[in-house]
Amino acid sequence: MENKQKRGPKASEKERQLMLELVEMHKAVLENKCTDATNNKKKQKAWENIECLYNKNTDGPKKTRHQLKILYLNYKRNNRRNMAGINKEDYIQKTETTDYKIHTPILSEEEARILALLKEEITPDQNTFDDSAKWFGPEKVYESPQCSSSPQPGCSYQQDPPAHGLGRDTAPASAPAPRTTIRKKRKTVLKKTKMNPYKKLIISKICLVRLQRRLAIKEDNRKEAEHALKIKILQAELKKLEN
């Protein structure tokens, strides 16, 4: 019980804004989904840099990179939950009413900045065959209270327009790819993935044993054919002697 970590003071609005600004500077590294050793080292260095800059530019209590990371992850989780609730409510209202108009929820500046960071994660793909394409379209906008008629960067979040031929109400420009093409793509992806050297050695040995087995079967078939031919020749000679 003595080693239990004490809860620190709640971060002020100024401290949260500073944390978000520093995270936006390192977004490309922190939001990278790769978990290999190289990228993990880059993420660790990024959080160390954020910790250094945060403690230099804040008047409040100092925070470690672990505390800043937890604060950021909590913001992400809460905003994902809020957006899921908003999207669910929009879907229910649109399916139950005929004169539904797109709802534009008002977000705080912090929520708008978090959504800008999570845009790739919360924005569904533009697919005409997906159920969400009927109601979650490119015109869906989440506004911040500070936004005016000319929105500023970090003040609003808008979904990217769909790619050509993949709009909500248009059919795909070309027919879907055949299954053989999909299988080839999957094989190329599997070839590019890294494999354990020992596992690779075992797989190569299995392939070698299978090849040796095929060769042995072919060799046995060849010897069996030779013996059958010799028997036929001897039987023919025997018939000649009997005649």
Buried (B, 14 or more C-beta within 10 A) or exposed (E): EEEEEEEEEEBEEEBBBBBBBBBEBBEEBBBBEEEEEEEEEBBEEBBEBBBEBBBEEBEBEEBBBEBBBEBBEEBBEEBBEBBEEBBEEBBEEBEEEEEEEEEEBEBEBBBBBBBBBBEEEBBEEBEBEEEBBEBBBBEBBBBBEEBEEEBEEBBBBBBEEBEEEBBBEEEEEEEEEEEEEEEEEEEEEEEEEEEEEEEEEEEEEEEEEEEEEEEEEEEEEEEEEEEEEEEEEEEEEEEEEEE
